[in-house]
């Protein structure tokens, strides 16, 4: 509750900060459109003279998996947002992580859930303010990087991946690519050097690829794997887990720093008081609420991984991510 009240108070306090680009004394890693006078690593709210108070709020969720599934899952929450803000709320389907970042940067997207890895791009380039992740009364819902192999595979540990064909998901994915590149060398195995990396595109495709024998192993998000097993898409005894990392936060939820302070406060309030209905709890592996977080504290491990892998949350980095996502789509076609 203290963290929730802190976030609410922050929305009001930041509204009084003169965040005009010309007056900015601290920007950190943020784009020149934004300012960070309070050093919390996210953009300050836009000043009252420049902030936005749209009649319709646009919401979306990360396109890591089938967007249509999550559009339906968030239908009840959209109604709650509508009541809390007095605004019409619509769902905007995005086709890639880069497109989602660009949508918020251009002002077309106001509230969103960003995948763990791309959250940094959204913060630095789109003025995104993460404030919550899915969770429980006692804490946030996290996930692990796991490495899966077929049940009868001779692979027993990361060391056995040498000389193998291993599926990473996408260049921007935390658990599917960035974390393995940052964490595996400490375990004595280096992607691209000790094993061949093949990008599958998505976590579920990596998992199914291992099941079908297309890949020898795959680093994936444990929550995606658990959902696939629960849904019967993968038999529980078809694969083995040979590595499990410490817990990472799941996709972040937040709003555009360009929204006016009173509206931002209503959005924060809606996230803090909403409780997931049974159908939504089922979709999100038992999570029953949005648990408050801060980008500075709770995303540190993710930023450390990005730094270790040479990922820069800037325009150049976003362009690279967009190019790789476009190349994958073209290959599929």
C-alpha positions in Angstrom: 0.0 0.0 0.0 2.9 2.4 0.8 4.3 1.7 -2.7 0.9 2.4 -4.3 0.6 5.7 -2.4 4.1 6.6 -3.4 3.3 6.1 -7.0 0.1 8.2 -6.7 1.9 11.0 -5.0 4.6 10.9 -7.6 2.1 11.6 -10.4 1.1 14.8 -8.7 4.6 15.9 -7.7 6.0 15.4 -11.2 3.3 17.5 -12.7 4.9 20.6 -11.2 8.4 19.8 -12.6 9.4 22.0 -15.5 10.2 19.2 -17.9 10.6 21.3 -21.1 13.5 19.9 -23.1 15.3 23.3 -23.1 15.1 23.5 -19.3 16.2 19.9 -18.6 19.2 19.6 -16.3 19.2 15.7 -16.2 18.1 13.4 -19.0 20.2 10.3 -18.3 19.5 7.7 -21.1 16.2 9.3 -22.1 15.5 10.6 -25.6 15.8 14.4 -26.0 12.0 14.7 -25.9 12.0 13.7 -22.2 13.5 14.8 -18.9 14.4 13.0 -15.6 14.9 15.7 -13.0 14.1 13.3 -10.1 16.7 10.7 -11.2 14.2 7.8 -11.2 15.3 6.7 -14.7 11.9 7.4 -16.3 10.5 10.5 -18.0 8.9 13.2 -15.8 5.3 13.9 -16.6 4.8 16.6 -19.3 4.1 20.1 -17.9 0.5 21.1 -17.8 0.9 23.4 -20.8 2.0 20.5 -23.0 0.3 17.4 -21.5 -2.3 15.3 -23.3 -5.8 14.6 -22.1 -7.3 12.4 -24.9 -11.0 11.6 -25.0 -10.2 8.0 -26.0 -7.4 6.0 -24.3 -5.6 3.4 -26.4 -4.4 0.3 -24.6 -2.4 -2.7 -25.8 -0.4 -5.7 -24.5 2.9 -7.1 -25.8 2.7 -9.1 -29.0 5.1 -11.8 -27.8 2.3 -14.4 -28.2 -1.1 -14.3 -30.0 -2.4 -10.7 -29.6 -6.0 -11.7 -30.0 -5.9 -13.9 -26.9 -4.8 -11.1 -24.7 -7.2 -8.6 -26.2 -10.0 -10.8 -24.9 -8.2 -11.4 -21.6 -8.0 -7.6 -20.9 -11.7 -6.8 -21.9 -12.9 -6.6 -18.3 -9.9 -4.4 -17.2 -10.6 -2.1 -20.1 -14.1 -1.6 -18.7 -12.6 -0.9 -15.3 -10.3 1.7 -16.8 -13.2 3.3 -18.6 -15.1 3.7 -15.3 -12.0 4.9 -13.4 -11.0 7.6 -16.0 -14.3 8.5 -17.6 -12.7 7.9 -21.0 -13.4 5.5 -23.8 -10.8 2.7 -23.8 -10.0 0.8 -27.0 -7.5 -2.1 -27.6 -4.9 -1.5 -30.3 -3.3 -4.7 -31.7 0.4 -4.3 -32.4 2.4 -6.7 -34.5 5.9 -6.2 -33.1 7.8 -4.9 -30.1 9.3 -2.1 -32.2 5.8 -1.1 -33.5 4.5 -0.9 -29.9 7.4 1.4 -28.9 6.8 3.6 -31.9 3.1 3.8 -31.2 3.6 5.2 -27.7 6.4 7.5 -28.9 4.1 9.0 -31.6 1.3 9.5 -29.1 -1.0 6.9 -30.5 -0.7 4.6 -27.5 -1.4 5.7 -24.0 -1.4 2.7 -21.7 0.4 -0.6 -22.4 2.0 -3.8 -21.3 5.6 -4.1 -22.7 7.5 -7.3 -22.7 10.4 -7.5 -20.2 13.2 -6.8 -22.7 11.6 -4.0 -24.8 10.5 -2.2 -21.7 13.9 -0.4 -21.7 13.3 0.9 -25.2 9.9 2.1 -24.3 11.2 4.0 -21.3 14.1 5.7 -23.1 12.5 6.3 -26.4 8.8 6.6 -25.8 8.5 8.3 -22.4 6.9 5.2 -21.0 6.5 5.0 -17.2 6.3 1.4 -15.9 4.4 1.1 -12.7 3.2 -2.5 -12.3 3.5 -6.2 -13.2 1.1 -9.0 -12.7 1.2 -10.3 -9.2 -0.2 -11.5 -5.9 -0.8 -10.0 -2.5 2.7 -11.0 -1.4 4.7 -9.9 -4.5 5.0 -9.7 -8.2 4.7 -12.5 -10.6 8.1 -13.4 -12.1 9.5 -15.9 -14.4 12.7 -17.8 -14.9 14.9 -18.4 -17.9 14.8 -22.1 -18.4 16.5 -24.3 -21.0 14.4 -27.2 -22.3 15.5 -30.3 -24.1 13.6 -33.5 -25.2 13.1 -36.0 -22.4 15.3 -38.6 -24.0 18.0 -36.0 -25.0 21.6 -36.8 -23.8 21.9 -33.1 -22.8 22.0 -32.9 -19.0 23.5 -29.5 -18.4 24.5 -26.2 -20.1 28.0 -27.7 -20.8 26.3 -30.3 -23.0 25.1 -27.6 -25.4 28.5 -27.3 -27.0 28.2 -28.1 -30.7 24.4 -28.1 -30.6 21.7 -26.2 -32.5 19.9 -24.0 -29.9 16.8 -21.9 -30.6 16.8 -18.4 -29.2 13.5 -16.5 -29.6 14.2 -13.0 -30.9 17.0 -10.5 -30.5 15.0 -8.2 -28.1 13.7 -11.0 -25.9 15.1 -11.0 -22.4 14.7 -14.7 -21.4 14.9 -15.9 -25.0 18.1 -14.2 -26.0 19.6 -11.4 -23.8 19.7 -13.3 -20.6 21.3 -16.4 -22.1 24.0 -14.2 -23.6 24.6 -12.5 -20.3 24.3 -15.5 -17.9 25.5 -18.5 -19.8 29.2 -17.4 -20.2 29.4 -17.5 -16.4 28.3 -21.1 -16.6 31.1 -21.9 -19.1 29.0 -21.8 -22.3 28.8 -18.9 -24.8 26.1 -18.6 -27.4 27.2 -18.3 -31.0 30.7 -19.5 -29.9 30.0 -22.8 -28.2 26.7 -23.6 -29.9 24.8 -22.4 -33.0 22.0 -19.9 -32.4 18.9 -20.1 -34.5 16.1 -17.5 -34.0 12.6 -19.1 -33.8 10.6 -15.9 -33.5 8.6 -16.8 -30.3 8.9 -18.7 -27.1 6.2 -21.2 -28.1 7.9 -21.8 -31.5 11.1 -22.6 -29.7 9.4 -25.0 -27.3 7.5 -26.8 -30.1 10.7 -26.8 -32.2 12.5 -28.8 -29.5 9.5 -31.2 -29.2 9.6 -31.8 -32.9 13.3 -32.2 -33.0 14.1 -29.0 -35.0 16.4 -27.8 -32.2 18.5 -29.6 -29.6 17.5 -27.1 -26.9 15.9 -23.7 -26.3 16.2 -21.0 -23.6 12.6 -19.8 -23.0 10.5 -18.0 -20.4 9.2 -20.4 -17.8 5.8 -18.8 -17.6 5.2 -19.4 -21.4 6.3 -23.0 -21.0 4.0 -23.6 -18.0 1.0 -22.1 -19.8 1.6 -24.4 -22.8 1.8 -27.4 -20.6 -1.4 -26.4 -18.7 -3.2 -25.8 -22.0 -2.1 -29.2 -23.3 -0.1 -27.8 -26.2 3.0 -29.6 -24.8 2.9 -32.9 -22.8 4.4 -32.4 -19.3 6.7 -35.4 -19.8 7.8 -34.5 -23.4 10.6 -32.1 -22.2 13.2 -31.7 -19.4 14.5 -28.5 -17.9 18.3 -28.6 -17.6 18.8 -25.0 -16.4 16.7 -22.5 -14.4 17.8 -18.9 -13.6 16.9 -16.5 -10.8 13.4 -14.9 -11.1 12.9 -12.0 -13.5 9.8 -9.6 -13.6 7.2 -10.3 -16.2 5.9 -7.8 -18.7 5.6 -4.3 -17.3 2.4 -2.2 -17.4 2.4 1.6 -17.4 1.4 4.8 -19.2 2.8 7.6 -21.3 4.5 10.4 -19.5 2.9 12.8 -21.9 -0.5 12.3 -20.2 -1.8 15.1 -17.9 -1.2 14.5 -14.2 -4.9 14.1 -13.1 -5.4 11.5 -15.8 -2.2 9.7 -14.9 -3.3 9.6 -11.3 -6.6 7.9 -12.3 -4.8 5.3 -14.4 -2.5 4.5 -11.5 -5.5 4.2 -9.2 -7.2 1.8 -11.6 -4.2 -0.4 -11.8 -3.7 -0.4 -8.0 -7.4 -1.3 -7.1 -8.3 -3.7 -9.9 -8.6 -7.4 -9.1 -8.5 -10.0 -11.8 -11.7 -12.0 -12.5 -11.3 -15.8 -12.5 -11.0 -15.9 -16.3 -8.1 -13.4 -16.2 -6.4 -15.3 -13.4 -6.6 -18.4 -15.5 -5.0 -16.5 -18.5 -2.2 -15.2 -16.3 -1.2 -18.3 -14.3 -3.0 -17.4 -11.0 -2.0 -13.7 -10.8 -4.9 -11.7 -9.3 -3.7 -8.1 -9.4 -1.3 -5.6 -10.8 1.6 -5.3 -8.3 3.4 -1.9 -8.1 7.0 -1.8 -9.2 9.5 0.9 -10.1 11.7 0.8 -13.2 14.8 1.9 -11.3 14.7 -0.8 -8.7 12.8 -3.8 -10.2 14.3 -3.6 -13.7 17.9 -3.3 -12.6 18.6 -7.0 -13.3 17.2 -6.5 -16.8 19.3 -3.4 -17.4 22.4 -5.2 -16.2 21.7 -8.0 -18.7 21.2 -5.5 -21.5 24.5 -3.8 -20.6 26.3 -7.1 -20.5 25.0 -8.0 -24.0 25.8 -4.7 -25.6 22.1 -3.7 -26.0 21.6 0.0 -26.0 18.1 1.4 -25.3 18.4 4.1 -28.0 17.2 4.8 -31.5 20.0 2.7 -33.0 19.1 -0.2 -30.8 15.4 0.1 -31.7 16.2 0.2 -35.4 18.2 -3.0 -35.1 15.3 -4.6 -33.2 12.8 -3.5 -35.9 15.0 -4.7 -38.7 15.4 -8.1 -37.1 11.7 -8.4 -36.5 10.9 -7.4 -40.1 13.4 -9.9 -41.4 11.8 -12.7 -39.4 8.3 -11.8 -40.8 9.6 -11.7 -44.3 11.3 -15.1 -43.9 8.0 -16.6 -42.6 6.1 -15.3 -45.6 
